Amino acid sequence: MSTDSNNIYFSYCAVASSVAVVYDWVLTWGQEFELVWRQRCSLISVIYLSVRISHVRIATFCSSTSSK
């Protein structure tokens, strides 16, 4: 593959993974709201939110470095 083809491929993969994450958030927002946001802060809530946020940061970092 040429460099342009690689860039297009990585861009498509980044968009596809972003769409999958947003789709997952839309599907699970009601449950997340009831089980995490409406409850008191607990260790499980903190772990859940840190995992939820960290995978978005990792995906963003990977997509930004792979396009260079």
Secondary structure, 3 states (H helix, E strand, C coil): CCHHHHHHHHHHHHHHHHHHHHHHHHHHHHHHHHHHHCCCCCHHHHHHHHHHHHHHHHHHHHHHHHCC
